[in-house]
Every structure is written in C-alpha cells, then in structure tokens.
Amino acid sequence: MALGWLLSRPGVTAPIIGPRTADQLDRSLGALTVDLAEATLARLDELFPPVGDGGPGPEAWAW
C-alpha cells in the first residue's frame, strides 16, 4: 500500500525501494498494479500531509 500511495503522488518520480532479494523486488513491483480508492488516498493525505501544501517536514512523520 505504501508504494502504491507513493506512486499516486504527482511529485514522487522514483520511490527508492532497496530490495535485497529477488523476492523482495517481485513483491515491490506489485505496487505498480495497486489502485487505491480515493477515500484511502484522502485518509493517507490526512495522516501524511504533502510537504509544500502546509504539511510538516518528513522528520515529523518519524514516530
């Protein structure tokens, strides 16, 4: 879901996935076919407001 959300963001051009194994790469590539519902995307944007749209810096997201 995280990679699917990142890929839906217009400002994200290349999420860094860093797989160590071919299996991890295969699972990450599944994000290319994820189609998240608008309600899910809206909720994720509430939790992680985009930087530049009044949202906090990424360091604020590290719990």
The first five atom37 places (N, CA, C, CB, O) and aatype in JSON, in Angstrom:
{
  "aatype": [12, 0, 10, 7, 17, 10, 10, 15, 1, 14, 7, 19, 16, 0, 14, 9, 9, 7, 14, 1, 16, 0, 3, 5, 10, 3, 1, 15, 10, 7, 0, 10, 16, 19, 3, 10, 0, 6, 0, 16, 10, 0, 1, 10, 3, 6, 10, 13, 14, 14, 19, 7, 3, 7, 7, 14, 7, 14, 6, 0, 17, 0, 17],
  "atom_mask": [
    [1, 1, 1, 1, 1],
    [1, 1, 1, 1, 1],
    [1, 1, 1, 1, 1],
    [1, 1, 1, 0, 1],
    [1, 1, 1, 1, 1],
    [1, 1, 1, 1, 1],
    [1, 1, 1, 1, 1],
    [1, 1, 1, 1, 1],
    [1, 1, 1, 1, 1],
    [1, 1, 1, 1, 1],
    [1, 1, 1, 0, 1],
    [1, 1, 1, 1, 1],
    [1, 1, 1, 1, 1],
    [1, 1, 1, 1, 1],
    [1, 1, 1, 1, 1],
    [1, 1, 1, 1, 1],
    [1, 1, 1, 1, 1],
    [1, 1, 1, 0, 1],
    [1, 1, 1, 1, 1],
    [1, 1, 1, 1, 1],
    [1, 1, 1, 1, 1],
    [1, 1, 1, 1, 1],
    [1, 1, 1, 1, 1],
    [1, 1, 1, 1, 1],
    [1, 1, 1, 1, 1],
    [1, 1, 1, 1, 1],
    [1, 1, 1, 1, 1],
    [1, 1, 1, 1, 1],
    [1, 1, 1, 1, 1],
    [1, 1, 1, 0, 1],
    [1, 1, 1, 1, 1],
    [1, 1, 1, 1, 1],
    [1, 1, 1, 1, 1],
    [1, 1, 1, 1, 1],
    [1, 1, 1, 1, 1],
    [1, 1, 1, 1, 1],
    [1, 1, 1, 1, 1],
    [1, 1, 1, 1, 1],
    [1, 1, 1, 1, 1],
    [1, 1, 1, 1, 1],
    [1, 1, 1, 1, 1],
    [1, 1, 1, 1, 1],
    [1, 1, 1, 1, 1],
    [1, 1, 1, 1, 1],
    [1, 1, 1, 1, 1],
    [1, 1, 1, 1, 1],
    [1, 1, 1, 1, 1],
    [1, 1, 1, 1, 1],
    [1, 1, 1, 1, 1],
    [1, 1, 1, 1, 1],
    [1, 1, 1, 1, 1],
    [1, 1, 1, 0, 1],
    [1, 1, 1, 1, 1],
    [1, 1, 1, 0, 1],
    [1, 1, 1, 0, 1],
    [1, 1, 1, 1, 1],
    [1, 1, 1, 0, 1],
    [1, 1, 1, 1, 1],
    [1, 1, 1, 1, 1],
    [1, 1, 1, 1, 1],
    [1, 1, 1, 1, 1],
    [1, 1, 1, 1, 1],
    [1, 1, 1, 1, 1]
  ],
  "atom_positions": [
    [[0.82, -1.17, 0.0], [0.0, 0.0, 0.0], [0.88, 1.25, 0.0], [-0.94, -0.01, 1.19], [0.57, 2.23, -0.69]],
    [[1.95, 1.22, 0.76], [2.82, 2.4, 0.85], [3.39, 2.76, -0.51], [3.95, 2.15, 1.85], [3.4, 3.93, -0.89]],
    [[3.87, 1.78, -1.24], [4.42, 2.07, -2.56], [3.34, 2.52, -3.53], [5.15, 0.85, -3.12], [3.57, 3.4, -4.36]],
    [[2.16, 1.92, -3.43], [1.05, 2.34, -4.27], [0.67, 3.79, -4.01], [0.0, 0.0, 0.0], [0.37, 4.53, -4.94]],
    [[0.68, 4.18, -2.73], [0.38, 5.57, -2.38], [1.45, 6.51, -2.92], [0.26, 5.73, -0.85], [1.14, 7.55, -3.5]],
    [[2.71, 6.13, -2.72], [3.8, 6.97, -3.23], [3.71, 7.16, -4.75], [5.15, 6.36, -2.87], [3.91, 8.26, -5.26]],
    [[3.4, 6.08, -5.44], [3.3, 6.17, -6.9], [2.12, 7.02, -7.35], [3.19, 4.78, -7.49], [2.11, 7.5, -8.48]],
    [[1.13, 7.21, -6.48], [-0.02, 8.05, -6.83], [0.27, 9.53, -6.64], [-1.23, 7.65, -6.0], [-0.49, 10.37, -7.11]],
    [[1.36, 9.86, -5.95], [1.71, 11.26, -5.66], [2.37, 11.88, -6.88], [2.65, 11.35, -4.44], [3.33, 11.32, -7.41]],
    [[1.87, 13.03, -7.35], [2.44, 13.64, -8.55], [3.89, 14.09, -8.39], [1.6, 14.81, -8.96], [4.62, 14.14, -9.38]],
    [[4.32, 14.43, -7.2], [5.68, 14.91, -7.0], [6.71, 13.8, -6.81], [0.0, 0.0, 0.0], [7.91, 14.07, -6.77]],
    [[6.25, 12.57, -6.68], [7.18, 11.45, -6.48], [7.46, 10.82, -7.82], [6.59, 10.4, -5.47], [6.57, 10.28, -8.48]],
    [[8.72, 10.88, -8.23], [9.07, 10.33, -9.54], [9.77, 8.98, -9.45], [9.95, 11.3, -10.29], [9.73, 8.21, -10.41]],
    [[10.4, 8.68, -8.32], [11.14, 7.43, -8.22], [11.3, 7.01, -6.75], [12.51, 7.56, -8.89], [12.32, 7.32, -6.14]],
    [[10.31, 6.3, -6.19], [10.49, 5.82, -4.82], [11.67, 4.86, -4.76], [9.19, 5.13, -4.3], [11.85, 4.03, -5.66]],
    [[12.46, 4.96, -3.74], [13.6, 4.07, -3.58], [13.16, 2.88, -2.74], [14.81, 4.8, -2.91], [12.75, 3.04, -1.59]],
    [[13.25, 1.68, -3.31], [12.75, 0.5, -2.6], [13.86, -0.32, -1.95], [11.97, -0.37, -3.55], [13.63, -0.88, -0.88]],
    [[15.02, -0.41, -2.52], [16.17, -1.09, -1.93], [15.98, -2.55, -1.58], [0.0, 0.0, 0.0], [16.28, -2.94, -0.45]],
    [[15.5, -3.38, -2.52], [15.36, -4.81, -2.2], [16.71, -5.49, -2.05], [14.53, -5.51, -3.28], [17.68, -5.13, -2.71]],
    [[16.75, -6.49, -1.17], [17.97, -7.29, -1.02], [17.88, -8.6, -1.78], [18.25, -7.58, 0.45], [18.89, -9.21, -2.11]],
    [[16.65, -9.02, -2.07], [16.47, -10.3, -2.75], [15.53, -10.12, -3.94], [15.91, -11.37, -1.78], [14.82, -9.12, -4.05]],
    [[15.55, -11.1, -4.84], [14.65, -11.06, -6.0], [13.2, -11.12, -5.54], [14.96, -12.22, -6.97], [12.33, -10.5, -6.16]],
    [[12.92, -11.86, -4.48], [11.56, -11.95, -3.96], [11.06, -10.58, -3.47], [11.49, -12.96, -2.81], [9.92, -10.21, -3.73]],
    [[11.92, -9.85, -2.78], [11.54, -8.5, -2.33], [11.26, -7.59, -3.51], [12.64, -7.9, -1.44], [10.33, -6.79, -3.47]],
    [[12.05, -7.7, -4.55], [11.83, -6.91, -5.76], [10.5, -7.27, -6.39], [12.97, -7.12, -6.77], [9.72, -6.39, -6.76]],
    [[10.22, -8.57, -6.52], [8.96, -9.01, -7.12], [7.76, -8.48, -6.33], [8.91, -10.54, -7.17], [6.78, -8.03, -6.93]],
    [[7.83, -8.53, -5.01], [6.72, -8.03, -4.18], [6.57, -6.52, -4.33], [6.95, -8.4, -2.71], [5.45, -6.01, -4.35]],
    [[7.67, -5.81, -4.43], [7.6, -4.36, -4.6], [7.01, -3.98, -5.96], [8.98, -3.73, -4.43], [6.28, -3.0, -6.06]],
    [[7.32, -4.75, -6.97], [6.79, -4.46, -8.3], [5.27, -4.61, -8.36], [7.43, -5.38, -9.33], [4.63, -4.05, -9.25]],
    [[4.71, -5.35, -7.42], [3.25, -5.47, -7.34], [2.58, -4.14, -7.1], [0.0, 0.0, 0.0], [1.4, -3.98, -7.42]],
    [[3.29, -3.18, -6.54], [2.73, -1.85, -6.29], [2.36, -1.14, -7.59], [3.73, -0.99, -5.51], [1.53, -0.23, -7.59]],
    [[2.95, -1.56, -8.69], [2.63, -0.93, -9.98], [1.2, -1.2, -10.41], [3.59, -1.43, -11.05], [0.66, -0.48, -11.24]],
    [[0.58, -2.23, -9.85], [-0.79, -2.58, -10.23], [-1.8, -2.21, -9.15], [-0.89, -4.07, -10.52], [-2.99, -2.48, -9.3]],
    [[-1.36, -1.6, -8.06], [-2.25, -1.22, -6.97], [-3.06, 0.01, -7.38], [-1.46, -0.94, -5.66], [-2.5, 1.0, -7.86]],
    [[-4.36, -0.07, -7.18], [-5.24, 1.06, -7.46], [-6.0, 1.38, -6.18], [-6.24, 0.75, -8.65], [-7.0, 0.75, -5.86]],
    [[-5.5, 2.37, -5.43], [-6.09, 2.71, -4.14], [-7.34, 3.58, -4.35], [-5.07, 3.44, -3.25], [-7.36, 4.45, -5.22]],
    [[-8.36, 3.32, -3.55], [-9.6, 4.09, -3.61], [-9.34, 5.53, -3.2], [-10.68, 3.46, -2.7], [-8.42, 5.81, -2.43]],
    [[-10.14, 6.44, -3.71], [-9.99, 7.86, -3.4], [-10.1, 8.11, -1.9], [-11.05, 8.68, -4.15], [-9.39, 8.96, -1.36]],
    [[-10.99, 7.39, -1.21], [-11.14, 7.56, 0.23], [-9.86, 7.16, 0.96], [-12.32, 6.73, 0.76], [-9.48, 7.8, 1.94]],
    [[-9.2, 6.11, 0.49], [-7.95, 5.67, 1.09], [-6.86, 6.71, 0.87], [-7.52, 4.31, 0.52], [-6.11, 7.04, 1.79]],
    [[-6.76, 7.22, -0.35], [-5.76, 8.25, -0.65], [-6.0, 9.5, 0.18], [-5.79, 8.59, -2.14], [-5.05, 10.12, 0.66]],
    [[-7.26, 9.88, 0.34], [-7.59, 11.07, 1.14], [-7.19, 10.88, 2.6], [-9.09, 11.39, 1.03], [-6.66, 11.79, 3.22]],
    [[-7.45, 9.7, 3.13], [-7.09, 9.42, 4.53], [-5.58, 9.43, 4.71], [-7.67, 8.06, 4.98], [-5.07, 9.96, 5.7]],
    [[-4.85, 8.85, 3.78], [-3.39, 8.86, 3.85], [-2.86, 10.28, 3.78], [-2.8, 8.01, 2.73], [-1.88, 10.61, 4.45]],
    [[-3.49, 11.13, 2.96], [-3.08, 12.53, 2.89], [-3.36, 13.27, 4.19], [-3.79, 13.23, 1.74], [-2.62, 14.19, 4.55]],
    [[-4.42, 12.87, 4.91], [-4.68, 13.46, 6.22], [-3.58, 13.08, 7.21], [-6.06, 13.01, 6.75], [-3.11, 13.9, 7.98]],
    [[-3.19, 11.81, 7.16], [-2.17, 11.31, 8.08], [-0.78, 11.85, 7.75], [-2.15, 9.8, 8.07], [0.02, 12.13, 8.64]],
    [[-0.5, 11.97, 6.46], [0.81, 12.42, 5.99], [0.63, 13.55, 4.98], [1.61, 11.24, 5.35], [0.75, 13.32, 3.78]],
    [[0.35, 14.77, 5.46], [0.12, 15.88, 4.54], [1.34, 16.11, 3.64], [-0.23, 17.16, 5.31], [2.48, 16.05, 4.11]],
    [[1.09, 16.38, 2.38], [2.21, 16.62, 1.46], [3.02, 17.84, 1.87], [1.69, 16.8, 0.04], [2.46, 18.88, 2.22]],
    [[4.32, 17.71, 1.84], [5.2, 18.84, 2.11], [4.98, 19.87, 1.0], [6.71, 18.39, 2.18], [4.86, 19.51, -0.18]],
    [[4.91, 21.12, 1.37], [4.66, 22.17, 0.4], [3.2, 22.55, 0.32], [0.0, 0.0, 0.0], [2.86, 23.61, -0.21]],
    [[2.33, 21.69, 0.86], [0.9, 22.01, 0.92], [0.51, 22.3, 2.36], [0.04, 20.85, 0.34], [-0.61, 22.03, 2.77]],
    [[1.44, 22.85, 3.12], [1.16, 23.15, 4.51], [1.45, 22.0, 5.45], [0.0, 0.0, 0.0], [1.24, 22.11, 6.66]],
    [[1.95, 20.9, 4.91], [2.24, 19.74, 5.74], [3.59, 19.87, 6.43], [0.0, 0.0, 0.0], [4.42, 20.69, 6.04]],
    [[3.81, 19.06, 7.45], [5.08, 19.09, 8.17], [6.2, 18.49, 7.33], [4.96, 18.35, 9.5], [5.95, 17.8, 6.34]],
    [[7.41, 18.74, 7.73], [8.55, 18.13, 7.07], [8.59, 16.63, 7.34], [0.0, 0.0, 0.0], [8.0, 16.18, 8.32]],
    [[9.25, 15.87, 6.51], [9.31, 14.42, 6.68], [9.78, 13.99, 8.07], [10.22, 13.83, 5.65], [9.36, 12.93, 8.55]],
    [[10.63, 14.78, 8.73], [11.09, 14.37, 10.05], [9.94, 14.32, 11.05], [12.18, 15.32, 10.55], [10.05, 13.63, 12.06]],
    [[8.86, 15.02, 10.8], [7.7, 15.0, 11.69], [6.94, 13.69, 11.57], [6.76, 16.17, 11.39], [6.14, 13.35, 12.45]],
    [[7.17, 12.94, 10.48], [6.45, 11.68, 10.27], [7.14, 10.5, 10.94], [6.29, 11.41, 8.79], [6.58, 9.41, 11.0]],
    [[8.34, 10.69, 11.44], [9.08, 9.58, 12.08], [8.61, 9.47, 13.52], [10.64, 9.8, 12.01], [9.0, 10.27, 14.37]],
    [[7.79, 8.49, 13.77], [7.24, 8.34, 15.1], [8.33, 7.88, 15.99], [6.07, 7.37, 15.14], [8.11, 7.68, 17.19]]
  ]
}
